[in-house]
């Protein structure tokens, strides 16, 4: 059953599970970075980063808007007992979009090979895309239902299994991009299979009385909500991942590997902290807004801002003083030049995490058009700052650009959130 309680004890328990999941996930990911950088050359690591960026773009365009709609509509549908209808509607739209995209990847692989890469890379990419979207959908529903225990166990298992499977296949098949991608596919797909085979309640399933046909009114609401998020997904991808492609075009794919390893290492603890806090407080915040309890919603928002700023700010200071130790412990020797990037990236990700809190206000009030403005502006600043700073300072310029474009997004998101709170859009039930 979906958790609808606002009791502090319940929220604290959810936060404890979220913290457990994020911490164990981060530990698995940190060890995973260390293992992969030991077994995979920086040129291969760079190619993997670029390929996963392509999958991320496809997922963001075709799936993420619908998964976001599922999370936002979930509290209202749970109040009326219609979560299964929500799931059926989302899946009905999603399966055609993702199937078409996977087919496009397979077809595109026949004509585009990116140098000496095997066609098996595109097969692995298509499979990885499908299981990734299925995984994101299930975790999205579990998060919306505030089932933090299941989310924590899922995320931590995935974080440990992905690098383990990837390294195993690298040892067996060689240090190629397809070996790593097939390892990721096997890990995520295996967890999905266990989730559906084991006696675990799948959110939005199990009520035979729910009509089998899609709800046309609900479908229309979901489409209206999700449509502004499609161009948003594109510009969000530009502001978060385009730097890899600019680096590849100007400095080479080997430098992408160094940057991606350093970025992944530094972003992890800050996204983890923001994720713990947001995963704990954002669902009850959405529920409070949907229920019209504005006093509680404001209290939850203030708590989230204060805790996030305090923890992430302390993290930036720690990175500044410990960056050499972190590089020596967590990166293979070939990648340790990333030490000069770490503080800039940590500062940028802190600004990103705080900006996402203000974006949560816009999602709560269904002002998704404002999100498009914020990320479009951020995408322009990102491309310009990354390009010119790389030309001036080489690889460290890409890291220096990180706080520049995320600060611009934070400032604009604060303005947009203030407008949304002054003139809130009617919450459609």
N, C-alpha and C positions, 0 to 999 in steps of 0.2 A: 504494500500500500504506500502511496505517496505520502511523504512527511509534510504536514502543513503546520507544524508547531513552531511558535516563536519563542518558546521557553528558553532562557539562557542555558540551562543544563543541557537541553537537546542540541542547541547550536554549538556549545562547547564540545560535546561528544563528537559531533560531525567534524568540528575543527581538528580534534585529535586524530581522527581517522584520515582526514585530508593531509595533516602534517606527516603522519606515518607514511602515507602513499607518496607524497612529494619528496620526502627525505630519502626513502629507499629507492625511488625512481632516480633521483639525482645521483645517488651513490652508484647505482648500476650504470647510468649514463657516463659518469666520470671514469669509471673503470673501463667502460666500453670505448671511450675516446682514447684512453691510454693503450688498450689492446690494439685497436685498429691502426693507430699511428705507428705501432711497433711492426705490424704485419703488412701494412699497405703503404706503398710509396706516396709521396705528396702529390704526384701527378695523377695517380689513380684516385686518391682521396678528393682531389679537386674535381675530377670528372663525376664522381659519385655525388658531390655537392650540387653540381650543375644539373645532373639528371633528376635528383630529388626535387630540385627547384622547379623543374618542368611538371613533375607529378603534383607538387604543391599548388602550382598555378591552376592546373586542371581541376584539382579537388576544390580549390577556393572558388573557382568560377561556377562549377556545375553542382557542387554538393554543399559547401559550407553555408550558403544563404538558406538552404532548406533545413539544415541541421540547426542553424541559429533560430529559425522560425519555430522548429520543434521545441527548443528550449524555452523560447519566450512564450509560446502559446500553452505550454505544458501546465503551468499553475492554474490557468483559467479552465482548461479541459479537465484537470484533476478535480476541481471543485464541482464540476457537473458530471463527473464519472465518465468522460468521453475520451480518455487517453488512448484507448485502442483505436478509435476512429481517427485520432490525430496521427497515430503511427501508420495506419493503413494509407492515409492520404499522403503523408510524406514519402513513404516507400514507393507508392504508386507513381509519383512524379520522379523520384530519384533514380529508379532502376533504369529508365529509358535514357536519362542524361548520362549516367555513368557508363552504361553499356556502349553508348555511341562514342564516348570519349576513349574508352579502352580499345574499341575497334579502330578509331582514328590513330592511336599510338601504334598499333600493329601495322596498319596500312602505311603510316608515315615511315616506319622502320624499313620498308622495302625500298624507299627512295633516298632516305637520309641516314647515313651511317656514322657521321662524326668521326672521320678518320678510319682507324683500324678496328673499331668496335664491332663485335659480333651482333647478328640479328637477335641472338638470345637476350641481349640487353633490353630490347624493346618488349620481348615476351615477359621478361622479369618486371619491367616497368608497368606493363598493363596489369599483371597479376597483383603487383604491389599497390597500384591505384585502387583496384576493386576491394581488396581486403582492408586497405586504409580507410576508405569511405565507410565500409560496413562497421569497422571498429569505431570510427568517430561518431556514427549514428547511435550505436549502443551506449557508448560512454556519455554522449550528449543526453540521452534519455535518463540514464542512471544519475547523472549530475543534476538534471532538472528535478528529478524525484528525491533528491537529497539522500541518495543511497551511497554515502561516502565510503562505507566499508568496501563495497564491491568495486567502486572506482579505484580505491587505493590498491586493492589486491591486483586488479587488472593492470594498472599502470606500472606498478613495481615489477610484476612478472614480465611484462613486455620490455621494460628497460634492461633487465638482466638477460633475457633470452635473445633479444635482437643482436647485440654484439657477439654473444656466444655462438649463435648459429652462423653469423657472418664470418667470424674467424675460423670456425670449423670448415665452412665451405671454401674459404680462401686457402686453407691448408690442403684440402682435398682437390680443389679445381684450379688453384692458382690465384694470384693477386690481381683479379680483373674486376671491373665494375659489376658485371653480372653475378659474380660470386657473392658480393656483399648484398646486392639487391635481392637475390634469391634467398639469402639468409634472413633478411628482413621479412620477406614474404612468408617464409616458413614459420617464423616466430609469431607474427601477427595472425596468420591464418590458423595456426595451431591453437592459440588462445581463443579465437572466435569459435572454433569447432568445439572446444571444451565448454565454452559458455552456453552453447545451444544443446549440447549432449548431457551435461551434468544437471542435476536437479536444482537449477538456479532460476528464479522467476525472472522472465524477460519482461521488461517494462512495456506495457501496452499490449500484452497478449493474454489469452486465456479466458475471455468472456464470449461464449458462443452466441449470446443474445444480441451482440452488436451487429447491425446490418453489414453485409459484405460489400455493398457498393460504396463508392467514394462520396463524401458529402460535398456537393457542389458549392455550397455557401462557404464552408470551411476552406475548400480549395481556393476559392477566390480571395479570401482573407489572407491565406498563406502566400499566394502569388503577389498580392499588393504589398505585403510586408517584405517579401524576399527580393522583389525585382530591383529596388535601389541597392541591394547588397551585391548584385552581380557586378556592376561596374566598380563598386567598392572593393570587391575581391581583387580585381585587376590592379587598382591603384595601391591597395594594401600590399600586394605582392611586389610591386615596384619599390615601395618604400622599405620593404623588409628583406628582399632577396636580389634586387637588381644589381646591388654592389658587386656580387660574385661575377656577374657577366661583364660588368665594366672592367673589373680586375682582370678577368680572362682575356678580354680584348686588348688591354693596354700592357699588362705585365706578364701574362701567360698563365696556363692552367696550374702550374706548380705553386704559384703564389696564391691561387684560389684555395689550394689545399691547406696552406699555412694559415690563411685568413679564416677559412671555415672551421679549422680545428680550434683556433684561438677564440673565435666568436662563439662557437658552441660551448666551449669550456666556460667562458665568462658569462654568457647569457643564462646558463643553466641555473645557478643559485638564485639569481634575481627573479627569473620567471617562476622558479619554484616557490619563492617567498610570496610573490604576487598571486600565484596560483592557489596556494594554501589559503590565503586570506580571502581572495575572490571566490574560490569554490565554496568556502564556508559561509560568507556573508552575502554574496550576490543572489543566490536563489531565494533566501528569505527576504532580501530587498525587493526582488521582483514580486514576490507574493504580497508584501506589504503595500506596494504601489497598486497592484491589481485589486487588493481589498480596500483601497482608499485610506489606509492607515499611514498618512503622510508623516506624522510625528515619529513613528517607529522607523519609517524609511529614512528620514533625515538622520536619526541617531545611528543607524547601521552605516550610512554613508560616511559620517564623521569618524566613526571608529575605523572603518576600512582605510580612509585617507591617512589618519594619524599613524596607525600601525605600519602601513606600507612605507610611508616616508621615513619613519624611524629605522626600520630594519634595513631597507635598501640603502639609505644614506650611510649607515654604519658599514654596510658591505662594501661600498665604494672606497671608504677609508681603508678598510682591511686589505682590499686588492692592491691599493697603492703601495702599501708597506710590504706586502707578502708576495708580490707578483713574481719575483725570481724563484722563490720557493715553490710556488704553485706550478710554474712552468717546468721546473726540474722534476717535480713529483708526477705530474699529470700529462706531460707531453713527451713523446720520443724526441731524441736529440735533433733529428732532421726538422722538427717543427718548432723548436724553442725560440726562434727569432720572433715568434708571436708575442713574446713577453712585452715588447714595446707597444703593443696594441691594447693591452688588457685594461688599463685604467680608463681609456677613452670609451671602450665598449661597455664597461661596467656602468659608467656614468650615463651613457646613452640608453641602455636597457632600463635603468632606474627611471628615467624620464618616460620611457615607453610604458612601463607598468603603471605609473601614476596617471598617465594619459588615458589608459584603458579604464580606470575607475570613472572618469568623467564621461567616457564613451558609454559606460554601463548605464548612466542616467538617460542618455539619448535612446538606448535600446529599451529601457523600462517604459519610456513614454512613447515608444514606437516612432521616434524621429530619425529614421534611418537615412533620410535624405541629408541630414546634417553630417552623418558619418562620412558620406561620399565627399562632401566639401572638405572635411578635415584631411582625409587620406589622399585626395587629389592634390591638395596643397602640399602635403608631406611628400608625395611622390615626386613632384617637381623640384622641391628643395633637395630631396635625396639625390636625384640624378645629377643635378647641377653641382651640389657640394662634393659628392663622391668623385665626379669626373675632374673637377678643377683641383681639388686637394690631392688626388692621386698624381695628377700632372706636376704638381708642385712638390709633394713630399713622398712620392712613391707609395708603397703599401700602407705605411702608417697614416697616410692621408685618408684612406678609406675608413679607418678607425676614428680619426679626428672628425669626420663628417657625421658619425653616428649620433653624438649628442646634439649636433646642429639641427638635423632634420627632426629628431624626436622632440627637441625643445619647441620647435615651431608647431608641431602637432599638439603638444601639451597646451600651449598658449591658446591655440584656436579652439581646442576641445573645451577648455574652461569657459570661453566666451559662449560657445554653442550650448553648453550645459546650463549656463545662467539664463539664456533665452528660453530654453525648454522648461525650466523650472518656473519662470515668470509667467509663461503662457503655455501651460501643459496641454498637450493634445488629448482629447477624450480617449480614454482607454476602452477600446471596443471589446466587449466580452464575447 
